[in-house]
Amino acid sequence: MPRRARADPTSRLNLELPERVRTRMDALRAMSEADSITEVVRRAVAVYFVLVVGVRERGDRFILRSRDGTEREILLP
């Protein structure tokens, strides 16, 4: 199936990353069933954007709660 034309303009990035980061990105691609590393990066930026906007603009706090009920707050730099 041919790809659809993109509605939004795009730009190309060339990233130089440590091998361990690339390994993590490959693992995330597999776990999330993303089509590509590009999709992993796109999703990661979207999540990070939501977190930063929540904390910086609305004063939100993000809490991770594990199955056993323990909680920890996500702190952003």
PDB file of N, CA, C, O and CB in Angstrom:
ATOM      1  N   MET A   1       0.840  -1.171   0.000  1.00  0.00           N
ATOM      2  CA  MET A   1       0.000   0.000   0.000  1.00  0.00           C
ATOM      3  C   MET A   1       0.889   1.239   0.000  1.00  0.00           C
ATOM      4  O   MET A   1       1.789   1.339   0.834  1.00  0.00           O
ATOM      5  CB  MET A   1      -0.958  -0.005   1.214  1.00  0.00           C
ATOM      6  N   PRO A   2       0.668   2.177  -0.900  1.00  0.00           N
ATOM      7  CA  PRO A   2       1.495   3.389  -0.941  1.00  0.00           C
ATOM      8  C   PRO A   2       1.195   4.295   0.243  1.00  0.00           C
ATOM      9  O   PRO A   2       0.084   4.309   0.773  1.00  0.00           O
ATOM     10  CB  PRO A   2       1.269   4.152  -2.252  1.00  0.00           C
ATOM     11  N   ARG A   3       2.204   5.047   0.642  1.00  0.00           N
ATOM     12  CA  ARG A   3       2.023   5.994   1.749  1.00  0.00           C
ATOM     13  C   ARG A   3       1.187   7.173   1.299  1.00  0.00           C
ATOM     14  O   ARG A   3       1.248   7.604   0.148  1.00  0.00           O
ATOM     15  CB  ARG A   3       3.381   6.480   2.283  1.00  0.00           C
ATOM     16  N   ARG A   4       0.404   7.687   2.237  1.00  0.00           N
ATOM     17  CA  ARG A   4      -0.378   8.893   1.970  1.00  0.00           C
ATOM     18  C   ARG A   4       0.536  10.109   1.981  1.00  0.00           C
ATOM     19  O   ARG A   4       1.550  10.127   2.678  1.00  0.00           O
ATOM     20  CB  ARG A   4      -1.514   9.059   3.010  1.00  0.00           C
ATOM     21  N   ALA A   5       0.179  11.106   1.220  1.00  0.00           N
ATOM     22  CA  ALA A   5       0.935  12.356   1.228  1.00  0.00           C
ATOM     23  C   ALA A   5       0.775  13.022   2.589  1.00  0.00           C
ATOM     24  O   ALA A   5      -0.308  13.004   3.173  1.00  0.00           O
ATOM     25  CB  ALA A   5       0.462  13.306   0.086  1.00  0.00           C
ATOM     26  N   ARG A   6       1.846  13.603   3.085  1.00  0.00           N
ATOM     27  CA  ARG A   6       1.806  14.269   4.385  1.00  0.00           C
ATOM     28  C   ARG A   6       1.195  15.654   4.243  1.00  0.00           C
ATOM     29  O   ARG A   6       1.516  16.405   3.322  1.00  0.00           O
ATOM     30  CB  ARG A   6       3.218  14.366   4.996  1.00  0.00           C
ATOM     31  N   ALA A   7       0.310  15.970   5.173  1.00  0.00           N
ATOM     32  CA  ALA A   7      -0.321  17.283   5.161  1.00  0.00           C
ATOM     33  C   ALA A   7       0.602  18.332   5.783  1.00  0.00           C
ATOM     34  O   ALA A   7       0.620  19.483   5.347  1.00  0.00           O
ATOM     35  CB  ALA A   7      -1.663  17.239   5.909  1.00  0.00           C
ATOM     36  N   ASP A   8       1.358  17.938   6.790  1.00  0.00           N
ATOM     37  CA  ASP A   8       2.250  18.875   7.481  1.00  0.00           C
ATOM     38  C   ASP A   8       3.642  18.835   6.856  1.00  0.00           C
ATOM     39  O   ASP A   8       4.115  17.772   6.456  1.00  0.00           O
ATOM     40  CB  ASP A   8       2.329  18.544   8.993  1.00  0.00           C
ATOM     41  N   PRO A   9       4.289  19.982   6.772  1.00  0.00           N
ATOM     42  CA  PRO A   9       5.672  19.983   6.286  1.00  0.00           C
ATOM     43  C   PRO A   9       6.567  19.208   7.259  1.00  0.00           C
ATOM     44  O   PRO A   9       6.299  19.180   8.460  1.00  0.00           O
ATOM     45  CB  PRO A   9       6.191  21.440   6.108  1.00  0.00           C
ATOM     46  N   THR A  10       7.597  18.600   6.757  1.00  0.00           N
ATOM     47  CA  THR A  10       8.507  17.825   7.602  1.00  0.00           C
ATOM     48  C   THR A  10       9.921  18.368   7.480  1.00  0.00           C
ATOM     49  O   THR A  10      10.237  19.129   6.565  1.00  0.00           O
ATOM     50  CB  THR A  10       8.472  16.330   7.220  1.00  0.00           C
ATOM     51  N   SER A  11      10.753  17.969   8.408  1.00  0.00           N
ATOM     52  CA  SER A  11      12.175  18.285   8.324  1.00  0.00           C
ATOM     53  C   SER A  11      12.949  17.053   8.778  1.00  0.00           C
ATOM     54  O   SER A  11      12.478  16.287   9.618  1.00  0.00           O
ATOM     55  CB  SER A  11      12.540  19.544   9.195  1.00  0.00           C
ATOM     56  N   ARG A  12      14.112  16.876   8.226  1.00  0.00           N
ATOM     57  CA  ARG A  12      14.940  15.711   8.528  1.00  0.00           C
ATOM     58  C   ARG A  12      15.932  16.057   9.643  1.00  0.00           C
ATOM     59  O   ARG A  12      16.521  17.138   9.651  1.00  0.00           O
ATOM     60  CB  ARG A  12      15.692  15.227   7.257  1.00  0.00           C
ATOM     61  N   LEU A  13      16.105  15.124  10.582  1.00  0.00           N
ATOM     62  CA  LEU A  13      17.079  15.265  11.653  1.00  0.00           C
ATOM     63  C   LEU A  13      18.091  14.133  11.548  1.00  0.00           C
ATOM     64  O   LEU A  13      17.748  13.010  11.177  1.00  0.00           O
ATOM     65  CB  LEU A  13      16.388  15.266  13.044  1.00  0.00           C
ATOM     66  N   ASN A  14      19.310  14.434  11.873  1.00  0.00           N
ATOM     67  CA  ASN A  14      20.346  13.420  11.929  1.00  0.00           C
ATOM     68  C   ASN A  14      20.853  13.405  13.360  1.00  0.00           C
ATOM     69  O   ASN A  14      21.488  14.364  13.799  1.00  0.00           O
ATOM     70  CB  ASN A  14      21.507  13.701  10.896  1.00  0.00           C
ATOM     71  N   LEU A  15      20.584  12.337  14.094  1.00  0.00           N
ATOM     72  CA  LEU A  15      20.939  12.271  15.508  1.00  0.00           C
ATOM     73  C   LEU A  15      22.138  11.370  15.728  1.00  0.00           C
ATOM     74  O   LEU A  15      22.259  10.304  15.125  1.00  0.00           O
ATOM     75  CB  LEU A  15      19.758  11.777  16.332  1.00  0.00           C
ATOM     76  N   GLU A  16      23.019  11.820  16.601  1.00  0.00           N
ATOM     77  CA  GLU A  16      24.137  10.991  17.024  1.00  0.00           C
ATOM     78  C   GLU A  16      23.882  10.633  18.483  1.00  0.00           C
ATOM     79  O   GLU A  16      23.931  11.498  19.358  1.00  0.00           O
ATOM     80  CB  GLU A  16      25.526  11.728  16.831  1.00  0.00           C
ATOM     81  N   LEU A  17      23.610   9.355  18.741  1.00  0.00           N
ATOM     82  CA  LEU A  17      23.226   8.908  20.073  1.00  0.00           C
ATOM     83  C   LEU A  17      24.135   7.779  20.530  1.00  0.00           C
ATOM     84  O   LEU A  17      24.670   7.038  19.705  1.00  0.00           O
ATOM     85  CB  LEU A  17      21.758   8.455  20.093  1.00  0.00           C
ATOM     86  N   PRO A  18      24.314   7.645  21.835  1.00  0.00           N
ATOM     87  CA  PRO A  18      25.053   6.478  22.331  1.00  0.00           C
ATOM     88  C   PRO A  18      24.322   5.189  21.931  1.00  0.00           C
ATOM     89  O   PRO A  18      23.098   5.176  21.799  1.00  0.00           O
ATOM     90  CB  PRO A  18      25.224   6.552  23.881  1.00  0.00           C
ATOM     91  N   GLU A  19      25.068   4.137  21.746  1.00  0.00           N
ATOM     92  CA  GLU A  19      24.489   2.861  21.321  1.00  0.00           C
ATOM     93  C   GLU A  19      23.427   2.365  22.298  1.00  0.00           C
ATOM     94  O   GLU A  19      22.438   1.762  21.881  1.00  0.00           O
ATOM     95  CB  GLU A  19      25.585   1.811  21.173  1.00  0.00           C
ATOM     96  N   ARG A  20      23.621   2.615  23.602  1.00  0.00           N
ATOM     97  CA  ARG A  20      22.634   2.160  24.589  1.00  0.00           C
ATOM     98  C   ARG A  20      21.288   2.846  24.388  1.00  0.00           C
ATOM     99  O   ARG A  20      20.246   2.239  24.638  1.00  0.00           O
ATOM    100  CB  ARG A  20      23.142   2.421  26.010  1.00  0.00           C
ATOM    101  N   VAL A  21      21.292   4.103  23.940  1.00  0.00           N
ATOM    102  CA  VAL A  21      20.037   4.814  23.671  1.00  0.00           C
ATOM    103  C   VAL A  21      19.359   4.202  22.458  1.00  0.00           C
ATOM    104  O   VAL A  21      18.144   4.005  22.461  1.00  0.00           O
ATOM    105  CB  VAL A  21      20.289   6.330  23.446  1.00  0.00           C
ATOM    106  N   ARG A  22      20.129   3.898  21.419  1.00  0.00           N
ATOM    107  CA  ARG A  22      19.563   3.254  20.229  1.00  0.00           C
ATOM    108  C   ARG A  22      18.961   1.901  20.592  1.00  0.00           C
ATOM    109  O   ARG A  22      17.901   1.534  20.084  1.00  0.00           O
ATOM    110  CB  ARG A  22      20.643   3.082  19.136  1.00  0.00           C
ATOM    111  N   THR A  23      19.631   1.162  21.465  1.00  0.00           N
ATOM    112  CA  THR A  23      19.117  -0.136  21.909  1.00  0.00           C
ATOM    113  C   THR A  23      17.784   0.041  22.626  1.00  0.00           C
ATOM    114  O   THR A  23      16.853  -0.736  22.413  1.00  0.00           O
ATOM    115  CB  THR A  23      20.134  -0.838  22.835  1.00  0.00           C
ATOM    116  N   ARG A  24      17.691   1.051  23.467  1.00  0.00           N
ATOM    117  CA  ARG A  24      16.425   1.333  24.165  1.00  0.00           C
ATOM    118  C   ARG A  24      15.334   1.726  23.188  1.00  0.00           C
ATOM    119  O   ARG A  24      14.182   1.317  23.336  1.00  0.00           O
ATOM    120  CB  ARG A  24      16.615   2.446  25.199  1.00  0.00           C
ATOM    121  N   MET A  25      15.697   2.524  22.186  1.00  0.00           N
ATOM    122  CA  MET A  25      14.710   2.938  21.183  1.00  0.00           C
ATOM    123  C   MET A  25      14.196   1.733  20.395  1.00  0.00           C
ATOM    124  O   MET A  25      13.005   1.642  20.100  1.00  0.00           O
ATOM    125  CB  MET A  25      15.320   3.977  20.222  1.00  0.00           C
ATOM    126  N   ASP A  26      15.096   0.812  20.058  1.00  0.00           N
ATOM    127  CA  ASP A  26      14.682  -0.410  19.368  1.00  0.00           C
ATOM    128  C   ASP A  26      13.742  -1.240  20.240  1.00  0.00           C
ATOM    129  O   ASP A  26      12.757  -1.795  19.754  1.00  0.00           O
ATOM    130  CB  ASP A  26      15.909  -1.244  18.973  1.00  0.00           C
ATOM    131  N   ALA A  27      14.060  -1.316  21.536  1.00  0.00           N
ATOM    132  CA  ALA A  27      13.194  -2.059  22.457  1.00  0.00           C
ATOM    133  C   ALA A  27      11.827  -1.392  22.560  1.00  0.00           C
ATOM    134  O   ALA A  27      10.803  -2.074  22.567  1.00  0.00           O
ATOM    135  CB  ALA A  27      13.844  -2.161  23.853  1.00  0.00           C
ATOM    136  N   LEU A  28      11.804  -0.064  22.639  1.00  0.00           N
ATOM    137  CA  LEU A  28      10.532   0.657  22.693  1.00  0.00           C
ATOM    138  C   LEU A  28       9.715   0.461  21.420  1.00  0.00           C
ATOM    139  O   LEU A  28       8.494   0.317  21.474  1.00  0.00           O
ATOM    140  CB  LEU A  28      10.779   2.143  22.923  1.00  0.00           C
ATOM    141  N   ARG A  29      10.399   0.455  20.274  1.00  0.00           N
ATOM    142  CA  ARG A  29       9.708   0.227  19.012  1.00  0.00           C
ATOM    143  C   ARG A  29       9.012  -1.126  19.032  1.00  0.00           C
ATOM    144  O   ARG A  29       7.853  -1.239  18.632  1.00  0.00           O
ATOM    145  CB  ARG A  29      10.689   0.309  17.832  1.00  0.00           C
ATOM    146  N   ALA A  30       9.714  -2.145  19.496  1.00  0.00           N
ATOM    147  CA  ALA A  30       9.134  -3.490  19.557  1.00  0.00           C
ATOM    148  C   ALA A  30       7.986  -3.560  20.571  1.00  0.00           C
ATOM    149  O   ALA A  30       6.927  -4.110  20.271  1.00  0.00           O
ATOM    150  CB  ALA A  30      10.217  -4.519  19.918  1.00  0.00           C
ATOM    151  N   MET A  31       8.192  -3.007  21.765  1.00  0.00           N
ATOM    152  CA  MET A  31       7.167  -3.066  22.812  1.00  0.00           C
ATOM    153  C   MET A  31       5.907  -2.308  22.434  1.00  0.00           C
ATOM    154  O   MET A  31       4.799  -2.739  22.754  1.00  0.00           O
ATOM    155  CB  MET A  31       7.716  -2.516  24.108  1.00  0.00           C
ATOM    156  N   SER A  32       6.069  -1.190  21.762  1.00  0.00           N
ATOM    157  CA  SER A  32       4.920  -0.342  21.418  1.00  0.00           C
ATOM    158  C   SER A  32       4.345  -0.670  20.040  1.00  0.00           C
ATOM    159  O   SER A  32       3.342  -0.094  19.617  1.00  0.00           O
ATOM    160  CB  SER A  32       5.324   1.126  21.465  1.00  0.00           C
ATOM    161  N   GLU A  33       4.997  -1.605  19.351  1.00  0.00           N
ATOM    162  CA  GLU A  33       4.575  -2.001  18.007  1.00  0.00           C
ATOM    163  C   GLU A  33       4.543  -0.811  17.045  1.00  0.00           C
ATOM    164  O   GLU A  33       3.703  -0.741  16.148  1.00  0.00           O
ATOM    165  CB  GLU A  33       3.198  -2.657  18.064  1.00  0.00           C
ATOM    166  N   ALA A  34       5.483   0.128  17.252  1.00  0.00           N
ATOM    167  CA  ALA A  34       5.603   1.270  16.343  1.00  0.00           C
ATOM    168  C   ALA A  34       6.183   0.783  15.018  1.00  0.00           C
ATOM    169  O   ALA A  34       6.915  -0.206  14.971  1.00  0.00           O
ATOM    170  CB  ALA A  34       6.497   2.396  16.964  1.00  0.00           C
ATOM    171  N   ASP A  35       5.848   1.485  13.956  1.00  0.00           N
ATOM    172  CA  ASP A  35       6.334   1.108  12.633  1.00  0.00           C
ATOM    173  C   ASP A  35       7.811   1.418  12.442  1.00  0.00           C
ATOM    174  O   ASP A  35       8.470   0.787  11.615  1.00  0.00           O
ATOM    175  CB  ASP A  35       5.530   1.812  11.572  1.00  0.00           C
ATOM    176  N   SER A  36       8.347   2.386  13.196  1.00  0.00           N
ATOM    177  CA  SER A  36       9.721   2.814  12.976  1.00  0.00           C
ATOM    178  C   SER A  36      10.255   3.527  14.212  1.00  0.00           C
ATOM    179  O   SER A  36       9.505   3.864  15.129  1.00  0.00           O
ATOM    180  CB  SER A  36       9.814   3.730  11.744  1.00  0.00           C
ATOM    181  N   ILE A  37      11.558   3.746  14.215  1.00  0.00           N
ATOM    182  CA  ILE A  37      12.184   4.544  15.266  1.00  0.00           C
ATOM    183  C   ILE A  37      11.651   5.971  15.202  1.00  0.00           C
ATOM    184  O   ILE A  37      11.482   6.618  16.236  1.00  0.00           O
ATOM    185  CB  ILE A  37      13.730   4.529  15.129  1.00  0.00           C
ATOM    186  N   THR A  38      11.388   6.457  14.010  1.00  0.00           N
ATOM    187  CA  THR A  38      10.813   7.801  13.863  1.00  0.00           C
ATOM    188  C   THR A  38       9.498   7.907  14.617  1.00  0.00           C
ATOM    189  O   THR A  38       9.231   8.913  15.273  1.00  0.00           O
ATOM    190  CB  THR A  38      10.598   8.141  12.378  1.00  0.00           C
ATOM    191  N   GLU A  39       8.680   6.871  14.523  1.00  0.00           N
ATOM    192  CA  GLU A  39       7.399   6.864  15.246  1.00  0.00           C
ATOM    193  C   GLU A  39       7.632   6.857  16.754  1.00  0.00           C
ATOM    194  O   GLU A  39       6.888   7.504  17.491  1.00  0.00           O
ATOM    195  CB  GLU A  39       6.549   5.639  14.834  1.00  0.00           C
ATOM    196  N   VAL A  40       8.641   6.144  17.221  1.00  0.00           N
ATOM    197  CA  VAL A  40       8.982   6.133  18.649  1.00  0.00           C
ATOM    198  C   VAL A  40       9.357   7.541  19.101  1.00  0.00           C
ATOM    199  O   VAL A  40       8.888   8.004  20.141  1.00  0.00           O
ATOM    200  CB  VAL A  40      10.147   5.143  18.934  1.00  0.00           C
ATOM    201  N   VAL A  41      10.190   8.218  18.332  1.00  0.00           N
ATOM    202  CA  VAL A  41      10.606   9.578  18.676  1.00  0.00           C
ATOM    203  C   VAL A  41       9.406  10.515  18.668  1.00  0.00           C
ATOM    204  O   VAL A  41       9.259  11.338  19.571  1.00  0.00           O
ATOM    205  CB  VAL A  41      11.684  10.083  17.698  1.00  0.00           C
ATOM    206  N   ARG A  42       8.549  10.400  17.662  1.00  0.00           N
ATOM    207  CA  ARG A  42       7.365  11.256  17.562  1.00  0.00           C
ATOM    208  C   ARG A  42       6.469  11.078  18.794  1.00  0.00           C
ATOM    209  O   ARG A  42       5.994  12.057  19.369  1.00  0.00           O
ATOM    210  CB  ARG A  42       6.574  10.939  16.269  1.00  0.00           C
ATOM    211  N   ARG A  43       6.244   9.829  19.188  1.00  0.00           N
ATOM    212  CA  ARG A  43       5.402   9.554  20.362  1.00  0.00           C
ATOM    213  C   ARG A  43       6.063  10.061  21.639  1.00  0.00           C
ATOM    214  O   ARG A  43       5.391  10.618  22.507  1.00  0.00           O
ATOM    215  CB  ARG A  43       5.118   8.046  20.481  1.00  0.00           C
ATOM    216  N   ALA A  44       7.379   9.870  21.757  1.00  0.00           N
ATOM    217  CA  ALA A  44       8.097  10.311  22.956  1.00  0.00           C
ATOM    218  C   ALA A  44       8.023  11.827  23.108  1.00  0.00           C
ATOM    219  O   ALA A  44       7.829  12.330  24.215  1.00  0.00           O
ATOM    220  CB  ALA A  44       9.565   9.857  22.901  1.00  0.00           C
ATOM    221  N   VAL A  45       8.175  12.550  22.018  1.00  0.00           N
ATOM    222  CA  VAL A  45       8.089  14.008  22.064  1.00  0.00           C
ATOM    223  C   VAL A  45       6.680  14.437  22.471  1.00  0.00           C
ATOM    224  O   VAL A  45       6.518  15.388  23.235  1.00  0.00           O
ATOM    225  CB  VAL A  45       8.468  14.621  20.694  1.00  0.00           C
ATOM    226  N   ALA A  46       5.669  13.747  21.968  1.00  0.00           N
ATOM    227  CA  ALA A  46       4.283  14.082  22.319  1.00  0.00           C
ATOM    228  C   ALA A  46       4.036  13.892  23.820  1.00  0.00           C
ATOM    229  O   ALA A  46       3.408  14.737  24.457  1.00  0.00           O
ATOM    230  CB  ALA A  46       3.297  13.213  21.505  1.00  0.00           C
ATOM    231  N   VAL A  47       4.525  12.796  24.377  1.00  0.00           N
ATOM    232  CA  VAL A  47       4.347  12.540  25.810  1.00  0.00           C
ATOM    233  C   VAL A  47       5.115  13.571  26.630  1.00  0.00           C
ATOM    234  O   VAL A  47       4.583  14.114  27.598  1.00  0.00           O
ATOM    235  CB  VAL A  47       4.815  11.111  26.173  1.00  0.00           C
ATOM    236  N   TYR A  48       6.343  13.840  26.255  1.00  0.00           N
ATOM    237  CA  TYR A  48       7.154  14.816  26.983  1.00  0.00           C
ATOM    238  C   TYR A  48       6.517  16.202  26.939  1.00  0.00           C
ATOM    239  O   TYR A  48       6.541  16.931  27.931  1.00  0.00           O
ATOM    240  CB  TYR A  48       8.572  14.871  26.403  1.00  0.00           C
ATOM    241  N   PHE A  49       5.958  16.558  25.809  1.00  0.00           N
ATOM    242  CA  PHE A  49       5.287  17.848  25.671  1.00  0.00           C
ATOM    243  C   PHE A  49       4.123  17.954  26.657  1.00  0.00           C
ATOM    244  O   PHE A  49       3.966  18.980  27.320  1.00  0.00           O
ATOM    245  CB  PHE A  49       4.785  18.043  24.226  1.00  0.00           C
ATOM    246  N   VAL A  50       3.313  16.911  26.759  1.00  0.00           N
ATOM    247  CA  VAL A  50       2.175  16.905  27.689  1.00  0.00           C
ATOM    248  C   VAL A  50       2.670  17.064  29.125  1.00  0.00           C
ATOM    249  O   VAL A  50       2.087  17.818  29.905  1.00  0.00           O
ATOM    250  CB  VAL A  50       1.354  15.594  27.545  1.00  0.00           C
ATOM    251  N   LEU A  51       3.742  16.356  29.472  1.00  0.00           N
ATOM    252  CA  LEU A  51       4.281  16.463  30.828  1.00  0.00           C
ATOM    253  C   LEU A  51       4.791  17.870  31.122  1.00  0.00           C
ATOM    254  O   LEU A  51       4.474  18.443  32.165  1.00  0.00           O
ATOM    255  CB  LEU A  51       5.405  15.451  31.028  1.00  0.00           C
ATOM    256  N   VAL A  52       5.574  18.421  30.214  1.00  0.00           N
ATOM    257  CA  VAL A  52       6.144  19.753  30.445  1.00  0.00           C
ATOM    258  C   VAL A  52       5.053  20.810  30.520  1.00  0.00           C
ATOM    259  O   VAL A  52       5.086  21.663  31.407  1.00  0.00           O
ATOM    260  CB  VAL A  52       7.141  20.111  29.336  1.00  0.00           C
ATOM    261  N   VAL A  53       4.098  20.772  29.618  1.00  0.00           N
ATOM    262  CA  VAL A  53       2.998  21.741  29.654  1.00  0.00           C
ATOM    263  C   VAL A  53       2.220  21.594  30.958  1.00  0.00           C
ATOM    264  O   VAL A  53       1.869  22.594  31.585  1.00  0.00           O
ATOM    265  CB  VAL A  53       2.056  21.552  28.435  1.00  0.00           C
ATOM    266  N   GLY A  54       1.949  20.364  31.368  1.00  0.00           N
ATOM    267  CA  GLY A  54       1.204  20.136  32.604  1.00  0.00           C
ATOM    268  C   GLY A  54       1.912  20.713  33.810  1.00  0.00           C
ATOM    269  O   GLY A  54       1.293  21.383  34.636  1.00  0.00           O
ATOM    270  N   VAL A  55       3.204  20.457  33.917  1.00  0.00           N
ATOM    271  CA  VAL A  55       3.962  20.907  35.082  1.00  0.00           C
ATOM    272  C   VAL A  55       4.226  22.405  35.028  1.00  0.00           C
ATOM    273  O   VAL A  55       3.971  23.116  35.999  1.00  0.00           O
ATOM    274  CB  VAL A  55       5.282  20.149  35.180  1.00  0.00           C
ATOM    275  N   ARG A  56       4.734  22.886  33.902  1.00  0.00           N
ATOM    276  CA  ARG A  56       5.174  24.285  33.817  1.00  0.00           C
ATOM    277  C   ARG A  56       4.018  25.271  33.702  1.00  0.00           C
ATOM    278  O   ARG A  56       4.069  26.352  34.288  1.00  0.00           O
ATOM    279  CB  ARG A  56       6.096  24.460  32.635  1.00  0.00           C
ATOM    280  N   GLU A  57       2.985  24.915  32.961  1.00  0.00           N
ATOM    281  CA  GLU A  57       1.913  25.883  32.723  1.00  0.00           C
ATOM    282  C   GLU A  57       0.726  25.716  33.654  1.00  0.00           C
ATOM    283  O   GLU A  57       0.052  26.697  33.968  1.00  0.00           O
ATOM    284  CB  GLU A  57       1.443  25.777  31.310  1.00  0.00           C
ATOM    285  N   ARG A  58       0.455  24.494  34.104  1.00  0.00           N
ATOM    286  CA  ARG A  58      -0.722  24.278  34.947  1.00  0.00           C
ATOM    287  C   ARG A  58      -0.377  23.871  36.372  1.00  0.00           C
ATOM    288  O   ARG A  58      -1.255  23.795  37.232  1.00  0.00           O
ATOM    289  CB  ARG A  58      -1.597  23.229  34.333  1.00  0.00           C
ATOM    290  N   GLY A  59       0.894  23.611  36.619  1.00  0.00           N
ATOM    291  CA  GLY A  59       1.296  23.209  37.966  1.00  0.00           C
ATOM    292  C   GLY A  59       0.877  21.793  38.322  1.00  0.00           C
ATOM    293  O   GLY A  59       0.789  21.451  39.501  1.00  0.00           O
ATOM    294  N   ASP A  60       0.618  20.972  37.322  1.00  0.00           N
ATOM    295  CA  ASP A  60       0.226  19.582  37.579  1.00  0.00           C
ATOM    296  C   ASP A  60       1.371  18.803  38.216  1.00  0.00           C
ATOM    297  O   ASP A  60       2.539  19.171  38.093  1.00  0.00           O
ATOM    298  CB  ASP A  60      -0.216  18.896  36.276  1.00  0.00           C
ATOM    299  N   ARG A  61       1.011  17.727  38.892  1.00  0.00           N
ATOM    300  CA  ARG A  61       1.970  16.750  39.421  1.00  0.00           C
ATOM    301  C   ARG A  61       1.629  15.421  38.775  1.00  0.00           C
ATOM    302  O   ARG A  61       0.457  15.068  38.643  1.00  0.00           O
ATOM    303  CB  ARG A  61       1.920  16.658  41.007  1.00  0.00           C
ATOM    304  N   PHE A  62       2.653  14.686  38.373  1.00  0.00           N
ATOM    305  CA  PHE A  62       2.430  13.392  37.747  1.00  0.00           C
ATOM    306  C   PHE A  62       2.947  12.306  38.673  1.00  0.00           C
ATOM    307  O   PHE A  62       4.124  12.273  39.033  1.00  0.00           O
ATOM    308  CB  PHE A  62       3.119  13.313  36.361  1.00  0.00           C
ATOM    309  N   ILE A  63       2.036  11.419  39.047  1.00  0.00           N
ATOM    310  CA  ILE A  63       2.331  10.366  40.011  1.00  0.00           C
ATOM    311  C   ILE A  63       2.219   9.016  39.317  1.00  0.00           C
ATOM    312  O   ILE A  63       1.228   8.731  38.645  1.00  0.00           O
ATOM    313  CB  ILE A  63       1.375  10.441  41.236  1.00  0.00           C
ATOM    314  N   LEU A  64       3.257   8.182  39.488  1.00  0.00           N
ATOM    315  CA  LEU A  64       3.199   6.805  39.007  1.00  0.00           C
ATOM    316  C   LEU A  64       2.777   5.931  40.180  1.00  0.00           C
ATOM    317  O   LEU A  64       3.372   6.004  41.255  1.00  0.00           O
ATOM    318  CB  LEU A  64       4.580   6.338  38.408  1.00  0.00           C
ATOM    319  N   ARG A  65       1.768   5.115  39.984  1.00  0.00           N
ATOM    320  CA  ARG A  65       1.307   4.206  41.023  1.00  0.00           C
ATOM    321  C   ARG A  65       1.519   2.783  40.526  1.00  0.00           C
ATOM    322  O   ARG A  65       0.986   2.401  39.485  1.00  0.00           O
ATOM    323  CB  ARG A  65      -0.193   4.464  41.389  1.00  0.00           C
ATOM    324  N   SER A  66       2.291   2.005  41.264  1.00  0.00           N
ATOM    325  CA  SER A  66       2.543   0.621  40.878  1.00  0.00           C
ATOM    326  C   SER A  66       1.365  -0.256  41.300  1.00  0.00           C
ATOM    327  O   SER A  66       0.473   0.187  42.024  1.00  0.00           O
ATOM    328  CB  SER A  66       3.862   0.106  41.510  1.00  0.00           C
ATOM    329  N   ARG A  67       1.378  -1.467  40.849  1.00  0.00           N
ATOM    330  CA  ARG A  67       0.274  -2.391  41.165  1.00  0.00           C
ATOM    331  C   ARG A  67       0.126  -2.632  42.656  1.00  0.00           C
ATOM    332  O   ARG A  67      -0.976  -2.895  43.137  1.00  0.00           O
ATOM    333  CB  ARG A  67       0.485  -3.716  40.463  1.00  0.00           C
ATOM    334  N   ASP A  68       1.239  -2.544  43.399  1.00  0.00           N
ATOM    335  CA  ASP A  68       1.145  -2.770  44.843  1.00  0.00           C
ATOM    336  C   ASP A  68       0.737  -1.504  45.605  1.00  0.00           C
ATOM    337  O   ASP A  68       0.677  -1.515  46.835  1.00  0.00           O
ATOM    338  CB  ASP A  68       2.477  -3.281  45.374  1.00  0.00           C
ATOM    339  N   GLY A  69       0.457  -0.416  44.879  1.00  0.00           N
ATOM    340  CA  GLY A  69      -0.038   0.799  45.507  1.00  0.00           C
ATOM    341  C   GLY A  69       1.020   1.819  45.847  1.00  0.00           C
ATOM    342  O   GLY A  69       0.688   2.939  46.235  1.00  0.00           O
ATOM    343  N   THR A  70       2.290   1.465  45.713  1.00  0.00           N
ATOM    344  CA  THR A  70       3.321   2.468  45.992  1.00  0.00           C
ATOM    345  C   THR A  70       3.306   3.540  44.901  1.00  0.00           C
ATOM    346  O   THR A  70       3.041   3.265  43.730  1.00  0.00           O
ATOM    347  CB  THR A  70       4.727   1.806  46.088  1.00  0.00           C
ATOM    348  N   GLU A  71       3.596   4.755  45.322  1.00  0.00           N
ATOM    349  CA  GLU A  71       3.541   5.884  44.406  1.00  0.00           C
ATOM    350  C   GLU A  71       4.878   6.615  44.400  1.00  0.00           C
ATOM    351  O   GLU A  71       5.608   6.643  45.390  1.00  0.00           O
ATOM    352  CB  GLU A  71       2.401   6.844  44.794  1.00  0.00           C
ATOM    353  N   ARG A  72       5.169   7.208  43.238  1.00  0.00           N
ATOM    354  CA  ARG A  72       6.329   8.098  43.133  1.00  0.00           C
ATOM    355  C   ARG A  72       6.001   9.171  42.111  1.00  0.00           C
ATOM    356  O   ARG A  72       5.326   8.931  41.110  1.00  0.00           O
ATOM    357  CB  ARG A  72       7.629   7.312  42.730  1.00  0.00           C
ATOM    358  N   GLU A  73       6.502  10.360  42.399  1.00  0.00           N
ATOM    359  CA  GLU A  73       6.217  11.507  41.545  1.00  0.00           C
ATOM    360  C   GLU A  73       7.265  11.615  40.439  1.00  0.00           C
ATOM    361  O   GLU A  73       8.452  11.387  40.675  1.00  0.00           O
ATOM    362  CB  GLU A  73       6.175  12.806  42.376  1.00  0.00           C
ATOM    363  N   ILE A  74       6.820  11.962  39.233  1.00  0.00           N
ATOM    364  CA  ILE A  74       7.741  12.222  38.130  1.00  0.00           C
ATOM    365  C   ILE A  74       8.205  13.666  38.252  1.00  0.00           C
ATOM    366  O   ILE A  74       7.390  14.589  38.242  1.00  0.00           O
ATOM    367  CB  ILE A  74       7.066  11.951  36.732  1.00  0.00           C
ATOM    368  N   LEU A  75       9.498  13.856  38.367  1.00  0.00           N
ATOM    369  CA  LEU A  75      10.075  15.193  38.465  1.00  0.00           C
ATOM    370  C   LEU A  75      10.739  15.542  37.135  1.00  0.00           C
ATOM    371  O   LEU A  75      11.512  14.746  36.600  1.00  0.00           O
ATOM    372  CB  LEU A  75      11.099  15.279  39.640  1.00  0.00           C
ATOM    373  N   LEU A  76      10.450  16.698  36.612  1.00  0.00           N
ATOM    374  CA  LEU A  76      11.046  17.140  35.360  1.00  0.00           C
ATOM    375  C   LEU A  76      12.098  18.196  35.641  1.00  0.00           C
ATOM    376  O   LEU A  76      11.920  19.035  36.524  1.00  0.00           O
ATOM    377  CB  LEU A  76       9.972  17.685  34.401  1.00  0.00           C
ATOM    378  N   PRO A  77      13.205  18.158  34.887  1.00  0.00           N
ATOM    379  CA  PRO A  77      14.246  19.172  35.093  1.00  0.00           C
ATOM    380  C   PRO A  77      13.780  20.542  34.665  1.00  0.00           C
ATOM    381  O   PRO A  77      14.532  21.511  34.771  1.00  0.00           O
ATOM    382  CB  PRO A  77      15.506  18.804  34.336  1.00  0.00           C
TER     383      PRO A  77
END
